[in-house]
Amino acid sequence: MDHSFILDSKTNKKIKWIEFDPHKVDLKNIDELLLPIADFYKKLEVNCVVQCCGIDAFSFEKEAIKDALINENKNLIKKELVLLRGRLSILDHEAIVSDKLNQLMHKENFIEIIDHIITNIE
């Protein structure tokens, strides 16, 4: 199945969802890694609630990222995202799971989302 995940509808930026069999890969729970940016991620949860829609509950549109950064230390958030990206990239796991994001996904897809957010922090 060819499934794309839209990051920004205005620029039509999307990522191709990488399919995998969750029963055949070693999963890594990343909730602990998300703690330093939990408040920021919560502010991106504008499309729905995470308990219902998982990653689709979040908006990664440039304006949503800008709004989520109000009253946040942009440099600190960016630093934490870069650290998170680095920690994820060295994991030996192909896929990640998060109860906080209510999502199971390929690690590379989550890294693409993080890269997109980092790029849109002004």
C-alpha positions as a printed NumPy array, in Angstrom:
array([[ 0.   ,  0.   ,  0.   ],
       [ 1.326,  3.455, -0.895],
       [ 0.546,  5.736,  2.027],
       [ 1.783,  9.298,  2.337],
       [ 1.701, 11.472,  5.407],
       [ 1.205, 15.187,  4.739],
       [ 3.487, 17.414,  6.786],
       [ 2.494, 20.734,  5.243],
       [-0.51 , 21.108,  2.96 ],
       [ 0.504, 24.6  ,  1.796],
       [ 3.798, 23.36 ,  0.352],
       [ 2.46 , 19.841, -0.303],
       [ 5.37 , 18.453,  1.701],
       [ 4.761, 14.841,  2.564],
       [ 6.623, 11.737,  3.544],
       [ 6.078,  8.269,  2.204],
       [ 4.936,  6.056,  5.055],
       [ 7.303,  3.104,  5.397],
       [ 5.327, -0.074,  5.891],
       [ 6.582, -2.9  ,  8.112],
       [ 5.266, -5.914,  9.967],
       [ 5.139, -4.937, 13.665],
       [ 5.262, -8.615, 14.592],
       [ 8.607, -9.086, 12.86 ],
       [10.556, -6.043, 14.075],
       [12.033, -5.053, 17.391],
       [10.131, -2.035, 18.692],
       [11.581,  0.705, 20.875],
       [ 9.314,  2.725, 23.144],
       [10.465,  6.351, 22.866],
       [ 8.215,  7.997, 25.465],
       [11.161,  8.708, 27.751],
       [13.028, 10.378, 24.892],
       [10.041, 12.668, 24.272],
       [ 9.835, 14.008, 27.833],
       [12.01 , 17.126, 27.298],
       [ 9.674, 18.35 , 24.528],
       [ 6.361, 17.   , 25.834],
       [ 4.786, 20.434, 26.302],
       [ 5.788, 21.474, 22.791],
       [ 4.33 , 18.327, 21.245],
       [ 1.117, 18.787, 23.217],
       [ 0.701, 22.204, 21.578],
       [ 0.889, 20.579, 18.122],
       [-2.059, 18.324, 18.997],
       [-4.66 , 20.455, 17.235],
       [-6.332, 18.213, 14.617],
       [-7.852, 15.739, 17.063],
       [-6.848, 14.079, 20.324],
       [-3.905, 11.728, 20.349],
       [-5.928,  8.962, 22.045],
       [-8.179,  8.869, 19.   ],
       [-5.974,  9.666, 16.013],
       [-2.382,  9.016, 17.017],
       [ 0.117, 11.02 , 14.954],
       [-2.729, 12.364, 12.79 ],
       [-3.89 , 14.389, 15.814],
       [-0.829, 16.602, 15.369],
       [-0.392, 19.42 , 12.91 ],
       [ 3.088, 19.863, 11.466],
       [ 2.09 , 22.828,  9.326],
       [ 4.53 , 25.736,  9.538],
       [ 1.908, 27.938, 11.242],
       [ 1.092, 25.25 , 13.816],
       [ 4.787, 24.905, 14.656],
       [ 5.069, 28.687, 14.946],
       [ 2.038, 28.81 , 17.262],
       [ 3.349, 25.933, 19.392],
       [ 6.571, 27.87 , 19.95 ],
       [ 4.776, 30.83 , 21.544],
       [ 6.039, 31.137, 25.134],
       [ 8.65 , 28.44 , 24.463],
       [12.411, 28.81 , 24.259],
       [12.867, 28.186, 20.51 ],
       [16.587, 27.494, 20.823],
       [16.019, 24.964, 23.597],
       [13.241, 23.192, 21.68 ],
       [15.419, 23.04 , 18.572],
       [18.346, 21.713, 20.625],
       [16.143, 19.03 , 22.208],
       [14.794, 18.018, 18.787],
       [18.326, 17.72 , 17.393],
       [19.286, 15.581, 20.414],
       [16.167, 13.437, 19.952],
       [16.996, 12.969, 16.274],
       [20.505, 11.869, 17.166],
       [19.279,  9.412, 19.777],
       [16.787,  7.922, 17.357],
       [19.282,  7.63 , 14.517],
       [21.617,  5.421, 16.575],
       [18.884,  3.065, 17.767],
       [19.211, -0.491, 16.523],
       [15.427, -0.647, 16.22 ],
       [13.653, -0.347, 12.893],
       [10.403,  0.852, 14.415],
       [ 9.329,  2.944, 17.352],
       [ 6.273,  2.99 , 19.53 ],
       [ 4.955,  5.751, 21.736],
       [ 2.068,  5.7  , 24.169],
       [ 2.291,  9.506, 24.396],
       [ 1.842,  9.847, 20.631],
       [-0.415,  6.77 , 20.412],
       [ 1.631,  5.618, 17.459],
       [ 3.675,  2.781, 16.053],
       [ 5.829,  3.855, 13.113],
       [ 9.029,  3.275, 11.251],
       [11.892,  5.118, 12.912],
       [12.867,  6.874,  9.666],
       [ 9.385,  8.37 ,  9.312],
       [ 9.595,  9.896, 12.766],
       [13.059, 11.259, 12.005],
       [11.606, 12.897,  8.868],
       [ 8.909, 14.546, 10.999],
       [11.536, 15.809, 13.443],
       [13.661, 17.151, 10.572],
       [10.623, 18.98 ,  9.217],
       [ 9.914, 20.584, 12.6  ],
       [13.566, 21.607, 13.053],
       [13.547, 23.198,  9.599],
       [10.448, 25.196, 10.48 ],
       [11.684, 26.64 , 13.754],
       [12.497, 30.267, 13.036]])
